[in-house]
Amino acid sequence: MHATSAASVPPTLSPERFIFWKPARKRSLPVAGQQPGIPLPGILLPINRSDWKKGEPTDAVIGQGLYDYLRQFPDCPHNTVYAELLRDAFPHFLTDLAAQAIMLDAKDPATAHVKRKLTALKILALVEPANPGLFHQLCRGFYELALSFEELENCRRHLLQAMRYGQEVLKINPEDPYALHLLAEIDVIFGDFPGADAKWQRALNHLDESDFREQVKHRRQYFGGKPWVESNLVDDLEAVHRAMTLFAAENHQLALAILERLEEEGRFPAELPSADYFYLLGVCRMRDQQMAAAAEALQRALHIDPEHQPAQQARESLAGGGDENA
């Protein structure tokens, strides 16, 4: 029985918080109504450093370490083994995760809540690999997270995660129309219009007349015949993030140049209409003393989202002759 040295643990595995312990071959975890218990695998198991005492960790300490570690690193090495240990020996932790996911679903869709929910769903999916509902939620969740302004820095990574979980749905049901539609929308963002067209056609083959079928049909007709493009909406999303970074650094003129280029090209505001984008464009123009153009941008923001409070406040400041310093 031993904890590995911090130097032997990859830095992404948080050696500051966790000690990694390798159990003896004879160690097992008791399970109610089952004899013998579950033998522990001969791999490193995470233990909370604050829970570490002399001697072997107790069963409760092992379970808590696995649970805390997976919530911090759901994509870690051995994640499936860790999750299966929780399922078999500490099922109350998975019940807690499921309850958290439901609770967070009812909260306001703040980015922090969305991330916590997606982490819970990831862990649950490790022990339910044949549950398409979990993969549907993960695909949709990462897709929506990618388009959140707070997460534009990671938009490409989130979209690839969404694509990964959409493909997991198709492994279970290759013709699932909802997964095919969402994967087609991701193809569009990456500029793969032929790929999107093929997925929408497959979806239409399995949809009866409905509002959703009409939505899919409309999207396919809109993008039909367009070739693959190298410059795409992911590039535009990342450009908006650069503009946000520049604005935060008080380089509003360069930020404005990026945002106005996107407006002139037209693709981003047409395909991904965003109140946050037009708000940022408006306040950049205010800083540049382009008041009429700023008012137009703020009005477009409020047309998309009439409840967008920063845009409301900026417009009020503009109407009062003030400057927006947000």
PyMOL commands that set and color helices and strands:
alter all, ss='L'
color gray80, all
select helices_A, chain A and resi 6-8+11-13+49-51+59-72+79-89+91-106+111-127+132-146+149-172+177-189+193-204+211-223+233-248+252-265+267-271+275-287+291-304+309-319
alter helices_A, ss='H'
color red, helices_A
select strands_A, chain A and resi 2-3+18-22+28-31+34-39+45-48
alter strands_A, ss='S'
color yellow, strands_A
deselect
rebuild
show_as cartoon
